[in-house]
Amino acid sequence: MKVLGVKDSVVESLRTQIIIGELKPGQKLNELALSSLLGISRPPLREAFRMLENEHLIHSIPRKGTHVSELSAQDMREVFHARAMIECYAIDLLEAKNIRCLPEMESALESTSELSVPSYDRKEEVLRYLQTIVAYHGKLIESTGNQWVKRFYNSIHSSLTRYEFIYTYLPGRPHQYRKEHGEILTLIKRGDYEKAKEFLRSHIFAVVDILEKNARELITTTYSVRAVSRPLLSAQIDGRAKSGPGSV
């Protein structure tokens, strides 16, 4: 089991809370309240903020502080188009190398065979459920052996996951993923790379279409679900901020 340092632990914790909506889009992050709540000094928190800003999960405004990045239809479209571009290029690289045997993608697909949907009020479990599913796409990128493609993909991964998490709360449709993932893998095995890319694009943009049509309702539904594992972090931060010194 990997042991994380203070900064990495804080990054992982805050990243999770942003993705599951416990820290909400547009919310101001009070540095003093957060450092007290997390039991850390402010230097590693500031370093964590820098890393999260590189992932586009938060942004800093001079004299106004640090805020969780907003969600929008335009941002969603742009990040999913970037995803489609990178993943289709990954298939191009597989074709150039005539790679058809993809054991890690098969393993990622197999790991979802008995995956059960967790209760929606257990948001961190829902996130782990989602991460198990989308690991398939990560293995596609890794299978290219191209580290730059992997870095580009990782740079948008957290933003993608925010929208995918919301999509997971849509009844029925998200659970068709396994059949679609299997079809893409079968096409690559056959060497039908063009059709695999076509199917992959349809798979990706089906999510975009549904999110565009239902974005407001899905965001409201997803972020209004109270997590049962712990009190809302946002409420704790707000409470500390109100009782303590002003934001930094």
ZADO-799773 format. One record per residue (C-alpha): residue number from 1; residue in three letters; x negated, y, z negated. Coordinates in pm, 1 decimal. Each point is the difference from the previous one (the first is absolute). Example, Ala and Ser with C-alpha at 12.3 -4.5 7.8 and 13.67 -1.06 7.14 Angstrom:
BEGIN
+-----+---------+----------+----------+----------+
: num : residuo :        x :        y :        z :
+-----+---------+----------+----------+----------+
:   1 :     ALA :  -1230.0 :   -450.0 :   -780.0 :
:   2 :     SER :   -137.0 :    344.0 :     66.0 :
+-----+---------+----------+----------+----------+
***
This chain:
BEGIN
+-----+---------+----------+----------+----------+
: num : residuo :        x :        y :        z :
+-----+---------+----------+----------+----------+
:   1 :     MET :      0.0 :      0.0 :      0.0 :
:   2 :     LYS :   -138.0 :    337.1 :    102.9 :
:   3 :     VAL :    -70.1 :    238.1 :   -288.8 :
:   4 :     LEU :     74.9 :    361.4 :     88.7 :
:   5 :     GLY :   -180.8 :    302.5 :   -139.1 :
:   6 :     VAL :    187.5 :    290.7 :   -156.8 :
:   7 :     LYS :     30.1 :    201.6 :    321.6 :
:   8 :     ASP :    110.4 :   -296.9 :    210.7 :
:   9 :     SER :    251.4 :   -107.9 :   -264.8 :
:  10 :     VAL :    149.6 :    349.6 :     -4.2 :
:  11 :     VAL :     14.2 :     10.8 :    381.6 :
:  12 :     GLU :    174.4 :   -336.3 :     13.0 :
:  13 :     SER :    248.2 :     97.2 :   -271.8 :
:  14 :     LEU :     90.0 :    337.5 :    152.0 :
:  15 :     ARG :     14.7 :   -144.2 :    351.4 :
:  16 :     THR :    250.2 :   -259.1 :   -118.9 :
:  17 :     GLN :    214.5 :    256.1 :   -182.5 :
:  18 :     ILE :      9.9 :    222.7 :    309.1 :
:  19 :     ILE :     91.0 :   -285.5 :    234.7 :
:  20 :     ILE :    283.8 :   -128.7 :   -220.2 :
:  21 :     GLY :    131.0 :    352.1 :    -55.4 :
:  22 :     GLU :    -63.1 :     25.0 :   -371.4 :
:  23 :     LEU :   -204.7 :    303.7 :     92.3 :
:  24 :     LYS :    237.3 :    162.4 :    245.4 :
:  25 :     PRO :    -67.8 :    183.3 :    328.2 :
:  26 :     GLY :    -85.1 :    363.5 :    -71.1 :
:  27 :     GLN :    -52.1 :    -56.4 :   -373.3 :
:  28 :     LYS :   -272.6 :    210.5 :   -157.9 :
:  29 :     LEU :   -269.3 :   -200.4 :   -176.3 :
:  30 :     ASN :   -102.1 :    156.3 :   -327.9 :
:  31 :     GLU :   -366.4 :    -83.2 :    -44.0 :
:  32 :     LEU :     -9.0 :     51.4 :   -376.6 :
:  33 :     ALA :    317.9 :   -202.1 :    -59.4 :
:  34 :     LEU :   -117.9 :   -283.1 :    225.0 :
:  35 :     SER :   -344.0 :    -24.3 :   -159.4 :
:  36 :     SER :    163.6 :    -17.3 :   -343.3 :
:  37 :     LEU :    259.2 :   -254.9 :    112.8 :
:  38 :     LEU :   -257.4 :   -224.4 :    168.9 :
:  39 :     GLY :   -252.1 :     37.5 :   -283.4 :
:  40 :     ILE :   -283.3 :    125.0 :    221.3 :
:  41 :     SER :   -206.1 :    314.4 :     33.8 :
:  42 :     ARG :     70.9 :    244.9 :    278.6 :
:  43 :     PRO :   -311.7 :    -60.4 :    221.5 :
:  44 :     PRO :    102.4 :   -357.7 :    102.8 :
:  45 :     LEU :    358.1 :    121.4 :     49.3 :
:  46 :     ARG :   -123.3 :    274.2 :    233.5 :
:  47 :     GLU :   -205.2 :   -255.7 :    192.9 :
:  48 :     ALA :    310.8 :   -220.3 :     22.3 :
:  49 :     PHE :    192.9 :    299.8 :    134.0 :
:  50 :     ARG :   -263.8 :     47.3 :    271.4 :
:  51 :     MET :     33.4 :   -363.2 :    107.2 :
:  52 :     LEU :    380.3 :     16.4 :      3.9 :
:  53 :     GLU :    -16.5 :    320.2 :    202.7 :
:  54 :     ASN :   -216.1 :   -183.7 :    256.1 :
:  55 :     GLU :    280.3 :   -257.6 :     19.8 :
:  56 :     HIS :    250.8 :    284.7 :     58.3 :
:  57 :     LEU :    199.2 :    -98.8 :   -307.8 :
:  58 :     ILE :    -54.4 :    333.0 :   -173.1 :
:  59 :     HIS :   -107.9 :    347.6 :    105.6 :
:  60 :     SER :   -147.3 :    297.5 :   -181.1 :
:  61 :     ILE :    116.8 :    355.6 :     53.7 :
:  62 :     PRO :   -228.9 :    281.7 :   -121.8 :
:  63 :     ARG :    144.4 :    168.3 :   -313.1 :
:  64 :     LYS :    304.9 :   -229.1 :     16.0 :
:  65 :     GLY :   -147.7 :   -330.8 :   -108.2 :
:  66 :     THR :     19.9 :   -357.7 :    122.1 :
:  67 :     HIS :    322.0 :   -153.8 :    128.2 :
:  68 :     VAL :    115.6 :   -338.7 :    125.6 :
:  69 :     SER :     23.5 :     15.3 :    380.0 :
:  70 :     GLU :    349.4 :     35.5 :    140.9 :
:  71 :     LEU :    166.7 :   -258.5 :    222.6 :
:  72 :     SER :    149.7 :    106.7 :    331.2 :
:  73 :     ALA :    136.2 :   -148.5 :    321.1 :
:  74 :     GLN :   -281.6 :    158.5 :    201.3 :
:  75 :     ASP :   -269.7 :   -133.7 :   -230.7 :
:  76 :     MET :    161.3 :   -344.6 :      9.5 :
:  77 :     ARG :      9.5 :     -2.8 :    380.5 :
:  78 :     GLU :   -360.9 :    113.2 :     26.3 :
:  79 :     VAL :   -140.1 :   -254.3 :   -242.8 :
:  80 :     PHE :    192.2 :   -289.2 :    159.9 :
:  81 :     HIS :   -113.8 :    106.8 :    347.2 :
:  82 :     ALA :   -357.4 :     -0.2 :   -129.4 :
:  83 :     ARG :     59.2 :   -347.0 :   -142.0 :
:  84 :     ALA :    134.2 :   -129.1 :    332.3 :
:  85 :     MET :   -298.2 :    145.4 :    184.7 :
:  86 :     ILE :   -251.9 :   -162.7 :   -234.7 :
:  87 :     GLU :    170.5 :   -339.4 :    -19.8 :
:  88 :     CYS :     51.8 :    -23.5 :    377.1 :
:  89 :     TYR :   -365.0 :     92.4 :     51.5 :
:  90 :     ALA :    -87.5 :   -279.2 :   -243.1 :
:  91 :     ILE :    177.3 :   -242.9 :    234.3 :
:  92 :     ASP :   -196.6 :    147.2 :    292.1 :
:  93 :     LEU :   -320.3 :    -79.4 :   -189.3 :
:  94 :     LEU :    117.6 :   -356.6 :    -61.2 :
:  95 :     GLU :     66.6 :    -35.5 :    371.8 :
:  96 :     ALA :   -343.6 :    138.1 :     89.2 :
:  97 :     LYS :   -157.9 :   -263.0 :   -225.3 :
:  98 :     ASN :    250.1 :   -269.4 :    106.4 :
:  99 :     ILE :     91.4 :    -59.0 :   -365.1 :
: 100 :     ARG :    312.2 :   -211.6 :    -40.8 :
: 101 :     CYS :    -66.1 :   -189.3 :   -321.7 :
: 102 :     LEU :     90.4 :    225.1 :   -291.4 :
: 103 :     PRO :     -4.3 :   -208.9 :   -319.6 :
: 104 :     GLU :     12.8 :    300.3 :   -234.3 :
: 105 :     MET :    313.5 :    134.8 :    168.6 :
: 106 :     GLU :    152.9 :   -347.3 :    -17.5 :
: 107 :     SER :    -87.3 :    -20.5 :   -369.0 :
: 108 :     ALA :    153.4 :    344.0 :    -64.5 :
: 109 :     LEU :    316.8 :   -109.2 :    179.9 :
: 110 :     GLU :     13.3 :   -328.4 :   -189.8 :
: 111 :     SER :    -32.4 :    181.9 :   -333.3 :
: 112 :     THR :    340.2 :    159.1 :     65.1 :
: 113 :     SER :    178.6 :   -330.7 :     65.8 :
: 114 :     GLU :    145.9 :    -30.3 :   -349.2 :
: 115 :     LEU :     -4.7 :    368.1 :    -88.8 :
: 116 :     SER :    305.6 :    105.2 :   -196.9 :
: 117 :     VAL :    134.5 :    353.8 :    -15.1 :
: 118 :     PRO :    -49.4 :    147.9 :   -347.7 :
: 119 :     SER :    260.8 :    201.6 :   -182.8 :
: 120 :     TYR :      3.3 :    350.3 :    147.5 :
: 121 :     ASP :    -28.4 :    163.7 :   -341.4 :
: 122 :     ARG :   -342.7 :   -165.4 :    -40.9 :
: 123 :     LYS :   -174.3 :    235.7 :    235.9 :
: 124 :     GLU :   -355.5 :   -117.1 :    -54.4 :
: 125 :     GLU :    109.3 :   -356.6 :     77.7 :
: 126 :     VAL :    171.8 :    128.6 :    314.8 :
: 127 :     LEU :   -327.8 :    165.6 :     97.7 :
: 128 :     ARG :   -193.6 :   -324.3 :    -50.4 :
: 129 :     TYR :    264.6 :   -178.0 :    208.3 :
: 130 :     LEU :    -50.9 :    256.7 :    277.1 :
: 131 :     GLN :   -379.2 :    -25.3 :    -21.4 :
: 132 :     THR :     20.1 :   -377.5 :     47.4 :
: 133 :     ILE :    203.1 :     53.5 :    316.7 :
: 134 :     VAL :   -212.0 :    274.1 :    158.0 :
: 135 :     ALA :   -325.9 :   -184.9 :    -74.3 :
: 136 :     TYR :     70.8 :   -169.8 :    334.4 :
: 137 :     HIS :    -58.9 :    328.5 :    183.1 :
: 138 :     GLY :   -318.0 :     63.0 :   -196.3 :
: 139 :     LYS :   -131.8 :   -339.9 :    106.7 :
: 140 :     LEU :     69.4 :     90.9 :    362.9 :
: 141 :     ILE :   -225.3 :    302.8 :    -39.3 :
: 142 :     GLU :   -270.1 :   -195.9 :   -182.5 :
: 143 :     SER :      0.7 :   -269.2 :    267.9 :
: 144 :     THR :   -143.6 :    248.4 :    251.7 :
: 145 :     GLY :   -328.7 :     17.9 :   -192.1 :
: 146 :     ASN :     -9.0 :    373.7 :     74.7 :
: 147 :     GLN :    -74.8 :    196.1 :   -316.6 :
: 148 :     TRP :     98.0 :    335.4 :    151.6 :
: 149 :     VAL :    343.5 :   -128.4 :     95.5 :
: 150 :     LYS :     34.4 :   -132.8 :   -353.5 :
: 151 :     ARG :    -98.9 :    339.4 :   -147.8 :
: 152 :     PHE :    249.7 :    185.3 :    221.4 :
: 153 :     TYR :    273.2 :   -241.5 :   -104.3 :
: 154 :     ASN :    -85.8 :     31.1 :   -368.3 :
: 155 :     SER :     20.5 :    379.8 :     28.5 :
: 156 :     ILE :    373.3 :    -17.3 :     77.6 :
: 157 :     HIS :     83.9 :   -306.1 :   -207.9 :
: 158 :     SER :    124.0 :    178.0 :   -314.2 :
: 159 :     SER :    223.2 :    235.5 :    199.3 :
: 160 :     LEU :    141.2 :   -295.8 :    192.2 :
: 161 :     THR :     70.2 :   -184.2 :   -322.3 :
: 162 :     ARG :    210.0 :    289.2 :   -137.0 :
: 163 :     TYR :    238.9 :    -25.7 :    293.5 :
: 164 :     GLU :     -9.2 :   -380.5 :      9.0 :
: 165 :     PHE :     88.4 :     -8.3 :   -368.8 :
: 166 :     ILE :    311.4 :    207.9 :     67.9 :
: 167 :     TYR :     88.1 :   -226.1 :    294.1 :
: 168 :     THR :    -22.7 :   -304.6 :   -227.1 :
: 169 :     TYR :    309.3 :    125.1 :   -184.8 :
: 170 :     LEU :    211.7 :    -36.5 :    313.6 :
: 171 :     PRO :    212.5 :   -318.4 :    -40.2 :
: 172 :     GLY :    -55.4 :   -280.4 :    250.4 :
: 173 :     ARG :   -216.3 :    148.3 :    275.4 :
: 174 :     PRO :   -339.7 :     -2.6 :   -176.9 :
: 175 :     HIS :     20.3 :   -374.6 :    -55.3 :
: 176 :     GLN :    -16.4 :    -75.6 :    374.2 :
: 177 :     TYR :   -371.5 :     78.5 :    -13.4 :
: 178 :     ARG :   -113.2 :   -364.4 :    -24.5 :
: 179 :     LYS :    160.7 :   -105.9 :    328.0 :
: 180 :     GLU :   -141.8 :    306.0 :    176.6 :
: 181 :     HIS :   -347.3 :    -47.4 :   -145.4 :
: 182 :     GLY :      7.0 :   -362.8 :    112.8 :
: 183 :     GLU :     96.5 :     99.9 :    354.5 :
: 184 :     ILE :   -289.7 :    247.4 :     28.6 :
: 185 :     LEU :   -244.9 :   -263.6 :   -121.6 :
: 186 :     THR :    138.3 :   -259.8 :    244.5 :
: 187 :     LEU :    -41.4 :    239.5 :    293.8 :
: 188 :     ILE :   -363.0 :     70.2 :    -92.5 :
: 189 :     LYS :    -69.0 :   -373.2 :    -30.8 :
: 190 :     ARG :    136.8 :    -46.4 :    353.3 :
: 191 :     GLY :   -225.7 :    276.2 :    127.7 :
: 192 :     ASP :    298.8 :    214.9 :     93.3 :
: 193 :     TYR :   -155.1 :    312.8 :   -148.7 :
: 194 :     GLU :    212.3 :    250.2 :    194.7 :
: 195 :     LYS :    323.3 :   -157.3 :   -113.8 :
: 196 :     ALA :   -138.0 :    -16.6 :   -355.1 :
: 197 :     LYS :    -60.1 :    376.2 :     11.7 :
: 198 :     GLU :    346.7 :     59.8 :    140.6 :
: 199 :     PHE :    158.1 :   -205.4 :   -276.3 :
: 200 :     LEU :   -217.7 :    170.5 :   -263.3 :
: 201 :     ARG :    108.8 :    345.3 :    119.2 :
: 202 :     SER :    364.7 :   -105.1 :    -20.5 :
: 203 :     HIS :    -62.3 :   -139.0 :   -349.6 :
: 204 :     ILE :   -157.4 :    326.8 :   -116.0 :
: 205 :     PHE :    237.2 :    245.0 :    165.8 :
: 206 :     ALA :    308.6 :   -186.7 :   -122.0 :
: 207 :     VAL :   -107.5 :    115.5 :   -346.6 :
: 208 :     VAL :    -41.8 :    356.8 :    126.7 :
: 209 :     ASP :    348.8 :      1.5 :    155.8 :
: 210 :     ILE :    164.4 :   -129.1 :   -317.0 :
: 211 :     LEU :   -188.2 :    241.5 :   -223.9 :
: 212 :     GLU :     91.7 :    293.6 :    223.8 :
: 213 :     LYS :    369.1 :    -92.0 :     -7.7 :
: 214 :     ASN :     14.2 :    -72.2 :   -371.7 :
: 215 :     ALA :   -291.1 :    200.6 :   -144.6 :
: 216 :     ARG :    191.2 :    228.1 :   -236.1 :
: 217 :     GLU :    218.8 :   -279.9 :   -136.2 :
: 218 :     LEU :   -291.3 :   -245.0 :    -34.9 :
: 219 :     ILE :   -224.5 :    248.7 :   -179.4 :
: 220 :     THR :    281.9 :     97.1 :   -237.4 :
: 221 :     THR :     87.4 :   -364.6 :    -68.6 :
: 222 :     THR :   -358.5 :   -116.6 :    -45.0 :
: 223 :     TYR :   -119.0 :    281.1 :   -224.0 :
: 224 :     SER :    316.4 :      6.8 :   -210.4 :
: 225 :     VAL :    -57.0 :   -359.9 :   -112.7 :
: 226 :     ARG :   -143.7 :      9.8 :   -350.0 :
: 227 :     ALA :   -302.1 :   -221.5 :    -54.3 :
: 228 :     VAL :     58.4 :   -237.2 :   -293.7 :
: 229 :     SER :   -366.3 :    -71.4 :    -71.2 :
: 230 :     ARG :    -78.6 :    331.3 :   -170.3 :
: 231 :     PRO :    133.8 :    352.3 :    -54.2 :
: 232 :     LEU :    -25.9 :    223.1 :    304.3 :
: 233 :     LEU :   -352.3 :    137.9 :     26.6 :
: 234 :     SER :    134.8 :    320.5 :    152.1 :
: 235 :     ALA :    215.2 :     59.0 :   -307.0 :
: 236 :     GLN :   -296.2 :    -59.8 :   -229.5 :
: 237 :     ILE :   -213.6 :    244.1 :    197.7 :
: 238 :     ASP :    274.0 :    261.7 :     -2.8 :
: 239 :     GLY :     42.6 :    -47.9 :   -373.9 :
: 240 :     ARG :   -370.7 :     41.1 :    -68.1 :
: 241 :     ALA :    -15.3 :    302.2 :    226.6 :
: 242 :     LYS :    287.6 :    173.0 :   -177.0 :
: 243 :     SER :   -141.4 :    -62.9 :   -344.7 :
: 244 :     GLY :   -361.7 :     79.4 :     84.9 :
: 245 :     PRO :   -203.9 :    270.0 :    173.0 :
: 246 :     GLY :     78.9 :    106.4 :    355.4 :
: 247 :     SER :   -102.4 :   -187.4 :    314.5 :
: 248 :     VAL :   -357.2 :     11.2 :    122.7 :
+-----+---------+----------+----------+----------+
***
